[in-house]
Every structure is written in structure tokens, then in C-alpha cells.
Amino acid sequence: MAYRIEILPDKALQILVPNESDVGIYTCTATSPAGFDSLSSKVAITGKPEMRVSKHDLVNFNSTSVRVDVGSVVKARLMANITILCQVTAAIPEPILKFFLIYDDTKDWEEKSSWLCCSIMRLDHVVSPRKKPASFE
């Protein structure tokens, strides 16, 4: 039975399906009666960002401050503070988060704009499921 991490017959270290717990420095040391030598390798794992998304729509005309997860539709009273949470998990290295305002002249007055949260990494990116800006398609 093969294990996820094992020393192979040729003395190589094999890590199958690496994850965050495998990140670190691995050192190989050779010893003999004449002395020893060692070299190290750094293992870093990259992971595609995953956003916490809510399809929960919030209608609150009473509060002066509302908070929702990205992906929600928010209807609040005029001059209310609105906080849209763009939370990303399972991303190595930590991604850059950006918000974009999407304005649509073809929609009714109360649905003309929406915000897009985008998580950008050197290797990959994820956008909230509403609508992608043209530059990401």
C-alpha cells in the first residue's frame, strides 16, 4: 500500500496530492564515517482562491448600516452604510482582492449597478458569480 508521503527505493521523497500541511523545508542528509552533507528544498503549494458567496438577498430600509457577503443583492435606505464582504479561503499565496462597479444602462433605475469582487493570483483568478467584466472573458 502506497502512502501519501514516502521514501522511494531510489531514496527520493515523494509527496502525493500535496496540501497546506506539506508546506515547509525538507532536508536530505547523507552521513558516512567520513562525515556528512545535507541540502534542503523548500516546498510551497499554490491553491486556487475560493470565495465565500451568498445568494441571500437583503432588504433593510430601517438600519443605517448593513453587511452582506458578496453575491447578495442589497436594498437599503438612502445614506445607509453598506458593507459587502469579499472573503476568500483556501488560497496560497494570499490573493489580491479587487472590487469593480458594473453599471448597466439597459436595466431599471433600481438595478442599474452591481459590484463585482475579484480575487487575483499570479496563477489563477475567481470572480463572484454575478457577471464578469469584459476584461476577464
Helices and strands as residue ranges (DSSP letters): E 5-7, E 13-15, G 20-22, E 24-32, E 35-43, E 50-52, E 58-60, E 65-69, E 74-76, E 81-85, E 87-89, E 96-103, G 109-111, E 113-120, E 125-127, G 134-136
